[in-house]
Amino acid sequence: MNYERFNAYKIMWLFCLFDLPTNTKSQRKRASEFRKNLIDDGFDMMQYSVYKRFCGSLEACDVHIKRIKRWLPKEGTVSILKFTDKQFSDIETYIGETVEKKPKHPAQLEFY
């Protein structure tokens, strides 16, 4: 049996960034439907117009990118970014004037 270890360079994160118009009732409805589709597909809101999703592989990313393309509204801008897990781990998040601390990952399995 062949067991492949998880590789931080093969595990992917998918980001969807968007700026959709919300001036009219129909535009607000389309923007709301787009956000709802992202959430239903497993995306989490990172910031108001920035959603992220964990994908186990590049192939899984491609599946979700195809779905996003089906949901594209007529107006506005939608950007899709792919990051490896290694690249994602280097993100620094600042809240106000403080840095959000990264969770500590043990170097080896710990038993209590």
RODO-2510 file (C-alpha; in nm, 4 decimals, decimal comma):
residues 112
     n   res          X          Y          Z
     1     m     0,0000     0,0000     0,0000
     2     n     0,1297     0,3463    -0,0871
     3     y     0,0695     0,6230     0,1651
     4     e     0,1464     0,9712     0,0445
     5     r     0,2206     1,2215     0,3188
     6     f     0,0470     1,5558     0,3221
     7     n     0,2629     1,8059     0,1436
     8     a     0,2312     2,1785     0,2219
     9     y     0,3170     2,2493    -0,1411
    10     k     0,0307     2,0366    -0,2815
    11     i    -0,2487     2,1251    -0,0375
    12     m    -0,4237     2,4370    -0,1658
    13     w    -0,6282     2,7320    -0,0426
    14     l    -0,8677     2,9070    -0,2772
    15     f    -0,9563     3,2744    -0,2323
    16     c    -1,2438     3,4563    -0,3983
    17     l    -1,2287     3,8360    -0,3853
    18     f    -1,5108     4,0423    -0,5270
    19     d    -1,6416     4,3950    -0,5650
    20     l    -2,0027     4,3806    -0,6763
    21     p    -2,2349     4,6800    -0,7248
    22     t    -2,5207     4,7141    -0,4761
    23     n    -2,6912     5,0323    -0,5949
    24     t    -3,0224     4,8796    -0,7021
    25     k    -3,2401     4,6097    -0,5508
    26     s    -3,1581     4,3631    -0,8303
    27     q    -2,7822     4,4266    -0,7898
    28     r    -2,8070     4,3656    -0,4135
    29     k    -2,9943     4,0433    -0,4812
    30     r    -2,7290     3,9189    -0,7261
    31     a    -2,4473     4,0080    -0,4844
    32     s    -2,6283     3,8317    -0,2015
    33     e    -2,6863     3,5205    -0,4146
    34     f    -2,3185     3,5142    -0,5112
    35     r    -2,2099     3,5269    -0,1439
    36     k    -2,4664     3,2610    -0,0526
    37     n    -2,3359     3,0301    -0,3274
    38     l    -1,9804     3,0695    -0,1946
    39     i    -2,0898     2,9840     0,1604
    40     d    -2,2928     2,6850     0,0400
    41     d    -1,9813     2,5624    -0,1444
    42     g    -1,7767     2,5642     0,1771
    43     f    -1,6141     2,9066     0,1624
    44     d    -1,5581     3,1044     0,4838
    45     m    -1,5625     3,4812     0,5036
    46     m    -1,2162     3,6186     0,5812
    47     q    -1,3178     3,9810     0,5247
    48     y    -1,6382     4,1276     0,3866
    49     s    -1,5611     4,0650     0,0180
    50     v    -1,2863     3,8056     0,0668
    51     y    -1,3808     3,4392     0,1027
    52     k    -1,1452     3,1447     0,1456
    53     r    -1,1748     2,7694     0,1112
    54     f    -0,9438     2,4793     0,1885
    55     c    -0,8842     2,2384    -0,0993
    56     g    -0,6913     1,9148    -0,0677
    57     s    -0,5358     1,9432    -0,4132
    58     l    -0,5033     2,1541    -0,7244
    59     e    -0,7702     1,9400    -0,8908
    60     a    -1,0163     2,0215    -0,6105
    61     c    -0,9417     2,3924    -0,6630
    62     d    -1,0272     2,3591    -1,0303
    63     v    -1,3677     2,2094    -0,9450
    64     h    -1,4557     2,5054    -0,7222
    65     i    -1,3217     2,7586    -0,9729
    66     k    -1,5580     2,6160    -1,2365
    67     r    -1,8480     2,6597    -0,9932
    68     i    -1,7531     3,0201    -0,9201
    69     k    -1,7421     3,0914    -1,2944
    70     r    -2,0999     2,9609    -1,3268
    71     w    -2,2159     3,2002    -1,0538
    72     l    -2,0475     3,5167    -1,1868
    73     p    -2,2841     3,8148    -1,1750
    74     k    -2,3342     4,0322    -1,4826
    75     e    -2,1667     4,3327    -1,3185
    76     g    -1,8729     4,3825    -1,0866
    77     t    -1,5287     4,2309    -1,0420
    78     v    -1,4442     3,8829    -0,9154
    79     s    -1,0858     3,7630    -0,8654
    80     i    -0,9783     3,4087    -0,7815
    81     l    -0,6449     3,3296    -0,6169
    82     k    -0,4834     2,9942    -0,5434
    83     f    -0,2242     2,9505    -0,2675
    84     t    -0,0361     2,6485    -0,1472
    85     d    -0,0731     2,5662     0,2209
    86     k     0,2895     2,6755     0,2677
    87     q     0,2182     3,0181     0,1190
    88     f    -0,1023     3,0508     0,3212
    89     s     0,0884     2,9797     0,6440
    90     d     0,2983     3,2937     0,5832
    91     i    -0,0015     3,5295     0,5985
    92     e     0,0283     3,7929     0,8701
    93     t    -0,2990     3,9312     1,0038
    94     y    -0,3133     4,2645     1,1861
    95     i    -0,6119     4,3667     1,3941
    96     g    -0,5885     4,7299     1,4944
    97     e    -0,2333     4,7770     1,6178
    98     t    -0,1732     4,4205     1,7355
    99     v    -0,0607     4,1161     1,5422
   100     e    -0,2899     3,8150     1,5592
   101     k    -0,0840     3,5293     1,7010
   102     k    -0,0453     3,2162     1,4955
   103     p    -0,1409     2,8938     1,6720
   104     k     0,1559     2,6882     1,7854
   105     h     0,2009     2,3588     1,6067
   106     p     0,3972     2,0983     1,7991
   107     a     0,7069     1,9637     1,6306
   108     q     0,5963     1,6105     1,7115
   109     l     0,2909     1,4289     1,8371
   110     e     0,2346     1,4914     2,2075
   111     f     0,0603     1,2494     2,4444
   112     y    -0,0909     1,3523     2,7775
***
